[in-house]
Amino acid sequence: MVVSGLAACDSGSDDSGSGSGHVKGATAITKVYGDGQKFIAVAVEYDTEIDTSKLSVSSFKVEGRTVTKVYANSRAATADQGTDGTYVIVELSPDDDSALLWGGVGSGGGGAPGTAQPSVSVSVSASASESSEPSASSSSSPYVIPGPQVGSTGGPATIKAAKGTVTQAGTVTTTGGTGYAAGDTKVTTSRTVNLIVDDFEQFTYKDSRTGRSLPYNLYIPKDYDRTKSYPLVLFMHDASLITTTVRATLVQGLGAVCWAAPEDQAERPVFVLAPQYPEVVVGDDYKPTTLFDTTVDLVRSLTAKYSIDTDRLYSTGQSMGAMMTLGLNIKYPDLFAASWVVAGQWPAAQAAPLAKKNLWVTVSQGDTKACPGENAIMAVVEKAGTKVGRAVWDGRSTAAEFAADVRAMAAKGTTVNYATFKKGSTLAGGKANAHGVEHNSTWPIAYTIEDIRAWIFQQRRAK
């Protein structure tokens, strides 16, 4: 028997299970990639279980999008393999022009002269799970200009709503053998599931020592057990992300969310701390604001509140966040067990304490500020008697090739590892990216390298 599957569904309805319709609603699913959050699937909910074996890519259409995979599931979530359930998952190409939701608050690399900062109009189109905020606008001259000044502030970030309109284009069969016929009725998503991002909680830390308040995102390991001890990773974003939108650092790229991915947490349960800085904390004069020290106080407050192992505190950051990582390791040399520095620099004259740290440094050779800066730091580290592991990688490498690169570096047994991406290899197709520089193209690739994360967790604070 074949009956109408979408006939009684009103476009955008949240629950249309009454009458002869069988679709109860549709949910947008987002995922964060190196270049930002993308709308990557629609979960269509039916009033009965659907036979996944009877579905195909041609079963559904989504306006303006490329459907890549269709299967059933028991929940509104993507899966490697379909299973009979009340949801039909319609996966969409992340390469579609309209897939990207992250718009940013600016385009500068943060704390690095020469970083591109094209003119930008900043406004808010909040995702379904985030409240709307007032719009703001700012602009700067394009291309070769200094990074934002210390203490400068930003407005709300642009995060487009994940919205999709789906049509059942082929017959959908229930596990009982009933066929729901194709129809012309369009159903618009009314809810949003943000993979990994939704697993973070938002708080504000009020620092009695500095008098500052700092908003932050915190991932608490699932099944957290106070009788066990957990590591903590601190991720600090770049200066292009200075904003009052607390979750912006979670959707801009992988720097925070990669540590909280289910596959990583299965291997290495860890707290993930991602502050959202409302001002530029450190710039090209290397004189940080008080939020620099507030960040340390926040880390220490969390170690007192939760069962966090103070011998397994780790820091990482990109651009401004990389500069903060270096600066914090110099000022607070006994705090972090290991750090990952991505596209950042610090005055070499102050770098001697880094010789005693566990560091992994990643930079693009075409980064005209961070690469020379890191070269100078490595010279200081080696002069202090610490051997530096060095390698040049291709930014276009596959995951397997990067894994082999990390293994080869780790096999050297060095405590300071310096991996540079070959000049031009981080740019798509060997061409300039949207920012015109290799600085900004470093972290979308770096944070995909899982084996560096594994190396970080192998390190312990020296007694």
C-alpha positions in Angstrom: 0.0 0.0 0.0 1.2 3.5 -0.9 -0.2 6.6 0.9 0.7 10.2 0.9 3.7 10.9 3.2 3.9 14.7 3.2 0.3 15.7 2.2 -0.8 17.1 5.5 2.5 18.9 6.4 2.5 22.7 6.4 5.8 24.3 5.5 7.8 25.0 8.6 5.3 23.2 10.9 6.9 21.8 14.1 4.4 19.0 14.5 2.0 17.9 11.8 1.4 14.4 12.9 -2.4 14.9 12.7 -4.6 14.1 9.7 -3.2 12.0 6.8 0.3 13.4 7.0 3.2 11.3 8.4 6.0 13.8 8.8 6.1 15.4 12.3 8.8 18.0 11.4 12.4 18.5 10.3 15.6 19.4 12.1 18.7 21.1 10.7 22.1 19.5 11.7 25.3 21.5 11.7 28.9 20.5 12.0 32.1 22.6 12.5 34.9 22.3 9.9 38.3 24.0 9.7 36.7 27.0 8.0 33.7 27.2 10.2 30.3 25.8 11.1 28.3 24.3 8.2 24.7 23.1 7.7 25.3 19.5 6.6 22.1 17.5 7.1 18.3 17.5 7.6 16.6 15.0 9.8 13.0 14.4 8.7 10.9 12.9 11.5 8.1 10.4 10.6 5.4 9.1 12.8 6.6 5.5 12.4 9.8 3.7 11.8 11.3 3.9 8.3 13.1 1.0 6.4 16.5 2.4 5.8 17.2 -0.2 3.1 14.5 1.3 0.8 16.0 4.8 0.8 18.2 6.4 -1.8 19.8 9.7 -2.6 16.9 10.4 -4.9 14.3 10.0 -2.2 14.6 13.6 -1.0 15.4 17.1 -2.3 16.6 20.1 -0.3 16.2 23.5 -2.0 19.5 25.0 -3.1 21.6 22.0 -1.7 23.3 18.9 -3.0 22.0 15.7 -1.4 24.9 13.2 -0.9 23.4 10.5 1.3 20.0 9.4 2.7 19.3 6.8 5.4 17.1 6.2 8.4 18.2 6.6 12.1 16.6 6.4 15.5 17.6 10.0 16.4 18.2 13.3 14.7 21.9 12.7 14.1 24.2 11.7 11.3 25.7 8.2 11.3 28.2 6.1 9.3 25.5 3.6 8.6 21.8 3.8 8.5 19.4 1.9 10.9 15.6 1.6 10.9 14.1 4.5 12.9 11.6 7.3 12.8 14.1 9.8 11.4 15.3 10.0 7.8 18.7 11.7 7.6 19.3 13.7 4.4 23.0 14.5 4.3 24.1 17.6 2.3 27.4 18.5 0.7 29.5 20.7 3.0 31.1 22.2 -0.2 27.8 23.8 -1.3 28.2 27.6 -1.5 25.3 28.0 1.0 26.6 25.4 3.5 28.8 27.8 5.5 27.0 29.4 8.5 30.0 31.2 10.1 30.4 34.7 8.9 32.8 36.1 11.5 33.3 39.5 13.1 36.1 40.5 10.9 38.8 38.9 8.8 42.0 39.8 10.5 44.5 37.2 11.8 45.0 39.0 15.1 48.1 40.4 16.5 50.0 40.1 13.2 50.8 43.0 10.9 50.2 42.2 7.3 47.2 40.1 8.1 44.3 40.8 5.7 41.2 42.5 7.2 38.7 43.2 4.4 35.9 45.5 5.1 33.1 43.8 6.9 29.6 44.6 8.1 28.9 42.7 11.3 25.3 41.7 12.0 23.6 38.8 13.8 21.5 36.1 12.4 21.5 33.8 15.4 21.3 30.0 15.1 18.2 28.3 16.4 19.9 27.5 19.7 21.3 31.0 20.3 19.5 34.2 21.2 19.5 37.2 18.9 21.7 40.1 19.8 21.8 43.7 18.5 23.6 44.3 15.2 26.8 46.3 14.9 29.1 47.3 12.1 32.8 47.9 11.7 35.2 48.3 8.8 38.9 48.5 8.1 41.0 49.0 5.0 41.7 45.8 3.1 44.9 43.8 3.2 48.2 45.1 4.4 47.4 46.8 7.7 48.3 46.1 11.4 46.3 43.7 13.4 43.7 45.0 15.9 45.0 47.1 18.8 45.2 45.8 22.4 42.0 46.4 24.3 39.9 47.1 21.1 36.5 45.5 21.4 34.2 43.8 19.0 30.4 43.5 18.5 28.2 40.5 18.0 29.3 37.8 15.5 27.6 36.7 12.3 26.2 33.2 12.6 23.6 32.4 10.0 20.6 30.4 10.9 20.6 26.8 9.7 17.5 26.6 7.6 16.5 24.1 4.9 13.4 23.2 2.9 13.0 19.6 2.1 10.7 17.7 -0.3 10.1 14.0 -0.4 10.8 13.1 -4.0 10.5 9.4 -3.8 8.5 6.7 -2.0 9.5 6.2 1.7 8.7 2.7 3.0 8.0 1.9 6.7 9.3 -1.1 8.5 5.8 -2.5 8.2 5.9 -2.3 4.4 3.6 0.7 3.9 4.9 3.1 1.2 4.6 6.8 1.7 4.3 8.4 -1.8 6.3 11.3 -3.0 4.7 14.7 -2.9 5.2 18.4 -3.7 4.7 19.6 -0.1 7.7 21.4 1.3 8.7 21.1 4.9 11.1 23.7 6.5 13.4 22.9 9.4 12.1 24.2 12.7 14.8 23.0 15.1 18.6 22.8 15.0 21.1 20.3 16.3 24.7 21.7 16.5 27.0 18.7 16.7 29.6 19.0 19.5 28.9 22.8 19.9 25.7 22.0 21.8 27.7 19.9 24.2 29.5 23.0 25.6 28.0 25.0 28.4 28.4 28.8 28.7 29.5 30.7 31.8 31.1 34.0 33.0 34.0 34.0 35.3 34.4 37.0 37.6 38.0 37.4 38.7 38.5 38.9 42.1 42.3 39.4 41.5 42.0 41.5 38.3 38.4 42.7 38.7 37.6 41.4 35.2 34.8 39.2 33.9 35.5 36.7 31.2 32.8 34.7 29.3 33.7 31.1 28.4 32.6 27.9 27.0 33.2 24.6 28.9 32.9 21.0 27.8 32.5 18.6 30.7 33.2 15.0 29.8 30.2 12.8 29.5 29.7 10.6 32.5 32.0 12.9 34.5 33.0 11.1 37.7 34.4 13.2 40.6 36.3 10.1 41.8 38.4 10.2 38.6 40.9 12.8 37.5 40.7 14.5 34.1 43.0 16.6 32.0 42.0 20.1 30.7 42.7 21.8 27.4 42.6 25.6 27.1 41.9 26.9 23.6 42.4 30.6 22.9 41.1 32.1 19.6 42.6 34.8 17.3 41.9 38.5 17.4 39.6 38.4 14.4 37.1 36.8 16.7 36.9 39.5 19.3 33.1 39.5 20.0 30.3 39.5 22.6 28.9 36.3 21.0 30.0 33.7 23.6 29.8 30.7 21.3 31.6 32.2 18.4 34.9 30.5 19.2 33.1 27.2 18.9 31.8 27.7 15.4 34.7 29.6 13.8 36.8 26.5 13.4 38.2 23.4 15.0 40.5 24.8 17.7 38.0 24.2 20.5 35.6 21.5 19.3 38.2 19.0 17.9 39.1 18.1 21.5 35.5 17.4 22.4 34.7 15.3 19.3 33.1 11.9 20.3 36.0 9.9 18.8 38.6 12.0 20.7 36.6 11.8 24.0 36.3 8.1 23.6 40.1 7.8 23.6 40.9 10.8 25.9 38.1 12.2 28.1 39.0 15.8 28.8 37.6 19.1 29.9 37.8 21.7 27.1 37.9 25.4 28.1 37.3 28.0 25.4 37.1 31.6 26.6 35.4 34.2 24.4 37.5 37.3 24.5 35.5 40.6 24.2 38.7 42.6 23.5 42.1 42.1 22.0 44.2 40.7 24.8 47.6 40.9 23.3 48.8 42.6 20.1 52.0 43.5 18.3 53.4 45.4 21.3 53.2 42.1 23.4 51.8 44.0 26.3 48.7 42.1 27.3 45.6 43.3 29.1 44.5 42.0 32.4 42.4 39.3 30.7 45.8 37.6 30.1 46.1 36.9 33.9 42.3 36.4 34.3 42.7 33.4 31.9 45.1 31.8 34.3 42.9 32.5 37.2 40.0 30.9 35.3 42.0 27.8 34.7 42.9 27.6 38.4 39.3 28.1 39.5 38.1 25.2 37.4 40.8 22.9 38.8 39.4 23.7 42.3 35.8 23.2 41.2 36.2 20.0 39.2 38.3 16.9 39.5 41.0 18.1 37.1 44.6 16.9 37.2 46.9 19.9 37.6 49.7 17.8 36.1 47.7 17.5 32.9 46.8 21.1 32.0 47.3 21.9 28.3 47.1 25.1 26.3 46.7 25.9 22.6 45.7 28.8 20.5 45.9 30.4 17.0 47.4 33.8 16.1 46.5 35.9 19.2 45.8 32.7 21.0 49.1 31.3 20.0 50.8 34.5 21.3 49.0 34.1 24.6 50.0 30.4 24.7 53.7 31.4 24.4 53.3 34.4 26.8 51.5 32.3 29.4 54.2 29.6 29.3 56.8 32.2 29.9 55.1 34.1 32.7 53.6 30.9 34.3 56.2 28.2 33.4 54.9 25.7 35.9 51.2 25.8 34.8 50.9 23.8 31.6 52.2 20.3 30.9 52.3 20.9 27.2 51.2 23.4 24.6 50.4 23.6 20.9 51.3 26.9 19.3 49.5 27.5 15.9 50.6 30.5 13.8 51.9 32.9 16.5 55.1 34.5 17.9 56.6 36.2 20.9 59.7 38.3 21.4 62.7 35.9 21.2 64.5 37.9 23.9 61.9 36.5 26.4 61.8 33.0 25.1 64.4 31.2 27.2 61.9 29.6 29.6 60.3 27.8 26.6 63.4 25.6 26.4 62.1 23.7 29.4 58.6 23.2 28.1 56.8 20.5 26.1 55.9 22.3 22.9 54.5 21.6 19.5 54.7 24.5 17.1 52.9 24.7 13.8 53.3 27.5 11.3 53.1 28.2 7.5 56.4 29.1 5.9 54.5 31.8 4.0 53.4 33.4 7.2 55.5 36.6 7.1 55.2 37.4 10.8 54.8 34.1 12.7 57.3 32.0 10.8 60.3 34.3 11.3 59.1 34.9 14.9 59.1 31.1 15.5 62.5 30.7 13.8 63.9 33.2 16.3 62.3 31.4 19.2 63.7 28.0 18.2 67.2 29.5 17.9 66.9 30.7 21.5 65.6 27.3 22.6 68.5 25.5 20.9 71.0 27.9 22.4 69.6 27.0 25.8 70.6 23.4 25.1 67.2 21.9 24.1 67.1 19.9 20.9 64.3 20.9 18.6 62.6 18.4 16.3 62.1 19.9 12.9 60.1 19.0 9.8 58.5 20.5 6.8 55.1 19.2 5.9 52.8 19.6 2.9 49.6 21.3 4.0 47.7 19.3 1.4 48.6 16.0 3.0 45.9 13.4 3.8 45.1 12.4 7.4 47.2 9.2 7.0 50.1 11.2 5.7 49.9 13.7 8.6 49.7 10.8 11.0 52.9 9.4 9.6 54.5 12.9 9.8 53.7 13.2 13.5 54.9 9.7 14.2 58.2 10.4 12.5 58.6 13.6 14.5 57.6 12.0 17.8 60.1 9.2 17.3 62.9 11.8 17.7 61.9 12.0 21.3 62.3 15.8 21.4 60.3 17.9 23.9 60.1 20.9 21.4 58.8 20.0 18.0 58.6 22.6 15.1 56.6 21.6 12.1 56.3 24.1 9.2 53.9 23.9 6.3 55.6 24.2 3.0 55.1 27.7 1.5 51.8 27.9 -0.4 50.6 24.4 0.6 47.9 25.6 3.0 46.2 27.7 0.3 43.4 26.1 -1.6 44.6 25.0 -5.0 47.9 26.8 -4.3 46.0 30.2 -4.6 45.5 33.0 -2.0 42.6 32.3 0.3 39.9 34.8 1.1 42.3 36.7 3.4 45.1 36.8 0.9 47.7 35.4 3.4 49.0 32.1 4.7 48.7 33.1 8.3 44.9 32.6 8.4 45.1 29.4 6.3 47.3 27.6 8.9 44.8 26.7 11.7 42.0 25.3 9.5 44.5 22.5 8.6 46.5 22.3 11.8 43.6 21.4 14.1 42.6 18.5 11.8 45.8 16.6 12.8 44.6 14.2 15.5 48.0 12.7 16.2 49.3 16.0 17.5 46.5 16.1 20.0 47.5 12.5 21.0 51.1 13.7 21.5 49.9 16.6 23.7 48.1 14.2 26.1 51.2 12.0 26.5 53.0 14.8 28.3 52.9 15.4 32.0 54.0 18.4 34.0 57.5 18.1 35.3 57.8 17.7 39.0 
